[in-house]
Amino acid sequence: MAEDYTDAIALLKADHRKVEHLFASFESARDAARKEKLARRICTELKVHTMIEEEIFYPAFEGKIEEEILAEAYVEHDGAKVLINDIEAGGEGDDYYDAKVKVLQEQIEHHVKEEERPAEGMFAQCRDTDVDLVALRDRMLARKEELMAQAEREGLPPTRPKVVEAAPA
């Protein structure tokens, strides 16, 4: 499986393409049950992706790339986590369900663009460091497989924002 991805960045880009495809499928789906199934799959894929980035990928580059890029990535993740939890707690019949999925899609598209931007994007900066991207891929892939198995068995817990705190009610 590791050989399918040349390095950690290729693994993350493959995740990006998979989620883009799932969002496109959601947009074109007309059946409410299918849309809900797709939305839940999107949420699971994003939860796992976010976890491997925050647990393994981002920490590997702290102090090696622009600090602001990492800070923005964590904040962007937190915005997505709030929507993911809301989408997972609801269902296709809920008010604003489709709108929440659409806004999540827009947030993810922005995040992906930031990470993949040529020359000055996060991934470009990461390639210019001394971090072993193949070893990082192996760690990330092992964790991803573990999380996907957990998602299949019992589901993943709700996401927890890392740097953004909800205002008191």
C-alpha positions in Angstrom: 0.0 0.0 0.0 2.8 2.4 0.9 4.3 2.0 -2.6 1.0 3.6 -4.0 2.2 6.9 -2.6 5.8 8.1 -3.3 5.9 10.1 -0.1 3.8 11.8 2.6 2.8 14.7 0.3 1.6 12.2 -2.4 -0.5 10.5 0.3 -2.1 13.8 1.4 -2.7 14.8 -2.2 -4.4 11.5 -2.9 -6.7 12.1 0.1 -7.5 15.6 -1.4 -8.5 14.1 -4.7 -10.6 11.4 -3.1 -12.6 14.0 -1.0 -13.0 16.3 -4.1 -14.6 13.3 -5.9 -16.9 12.6 -2.9 -18.0 16.2 -2.8 -18.7 16.1 -6.6 -20.8 12.9 -6.0 -22.7 14.6 -3.2 -23.5 17.5 -5.4 -24.9 15.3 -8.2 -26.8 12.9 -6.0 -30.5 13.3 -5.9 -31.5 10.6 -3.4 -31.6 11.8 0.2 -30.2 8.5 1.6 -27.3 8.5 -0.9 -26.5 12.1 -0.1 -26.4 11.4 3.6 -24.2 8.3 3.1 -21.8 10.4 1.0 -21.8 13.2 3.6 -20.9 10.7 6.3 -18.1 9.2 4.1 -16.8 12.8 3.4 -16.7 13.5 7.2 -14.9 10.2 8.0 -12.3 10.8 5.3 -11.7 14.4 6.5 -11.5 13.3 10.1 -8.9 10.7 9.4 -7.0 13.1 7.1 -7.0 15.9 9.7 -5.8 13.5 12.4 -2.8 12.2 10.4 -1.9 15.8 9.4 -2.2 17.1 13.0 -0.6 14.1 14.8 2.2 13.4 12.4 2.6 15.7 9.3 2.4 19.2 10.7 4.5 18.5 13.8 7.3 17.2 11.6 7.6 20.6 10.0 7.3 22.9 13.0 10.2 25.3 13.0 11.1 24.2 9.4 8.5 26.1 7.4 6.7 29.4 7.8 5.0 29.4 11.2 2.0 31.3 9.8 1.2 28.6 7.2 1.0 26.0 10.0 -1.1 28.3 12.2 -3.6 28.9 9.4 -3.8 25.2 8.6 -4.7 24.4 12.2 -7.4 27.1 12.3 -8.8 26.0 8.9 -9.0 22.4 10.3 -10.9 23.7 13.3 -13.5 25.4 11.1 -14.0 22.2 9.2 -14.2 20.2 12.5 -17.2 22.3 13.7 -19.1 21.6 10.4 -18.1 17.9 10.4 -19.5 17.4 13.9 -22.7 19.3 12.9 -23.1 17.3 9.7 -22.5 14.0 11.5 -25.0 14.9 14.3 -27.7 15.6 11.8 -29.2 14.1 8.7 -30.4 14.9 5.2 -33.8 16.1 6.5 -32.2 18.7 8.7 -32.4 22.4 7.9 -29.3 23.6 6.2 -27.8 20.1 5.8 -26.9 20.6 2.1 -25.7 24.1 2.8 -23.4 22.8 5.6 -21.9 20.2 3.3 -21.4 22.9 0.6 -19.7 25.3 3.0 -17.5 22.4 4.2 -16.6 21.7 0.6 -15.6 25.4 0.1 -13.5 25.4 3.2 -11.7 22.3 2.2 -11.1 23.6 -1.4 -9.5 26.7 0.1 -7.4 24.6 2.5 -6.2 22.3 -0.3 -5.3 25.3 -2.5 -3.2 26.7 0.3 -1.4 23.5 1.0 -0.8 22.6 -2.7 0.0 26.2 -4.0 3.2 25.9 -6.1 6.4 27.5 -4.9 5.1 29.1 -1.6 2.4 26.7 -0.4 2.8 24.4 2.5 3.8 21.3 0.5 6.3 23.2 -1.6 7.9 24.5 1.6 7.9 21.0 3.2 9.7 19.6 0.2 12.5 22.1 0.8 13.3 20.7 4.3 15.4 17.8 5.5 12.4 15.8 6.7 12.3 12.2 5.3 9.0 12.3 3.4 9.1 8.5 2.8 9.5 7.6 6.4 6.8 10.2 7.3 4.5 8.6 4.7 5.0 5.2 6.3 4.0 6.5 9.8 1.0 8.4 8.4 -0.2 5.4 6.3 0.0 3.1 9.4 -2.0 5.6 11.4 -4.5 6.1 8.6 -5.1 2.4 8.3 -5.6 2.2 12.1 -8.1 5.0 12.1 -10.0 3.7 9.0 -10.3 0.3 10.7 -11.6 2.0 13.9 -14.1 4.0 11.8 -15.3 0.8 10.2 -15.6 -1.0 13.6 -17.1 1.6 15.9 -16.9 4.9 14.2 -14.7 7.8 15.1 -15.4 10.2 18.0 -16.5 13.7 17.3 -13.7 16.0 16.2 -12.1 18.3 18.7 -11.0 21.8 17.6 -7.3 22.3 18.5 -6.8 26.1 18.5 -10.2 27.7 18.2 -12.4 27.8 21.3 -16.2 28.1 21.0 -17.5 31.2 22.7 -19.6 30.6 25.8 -23.3 30.3 25.2 
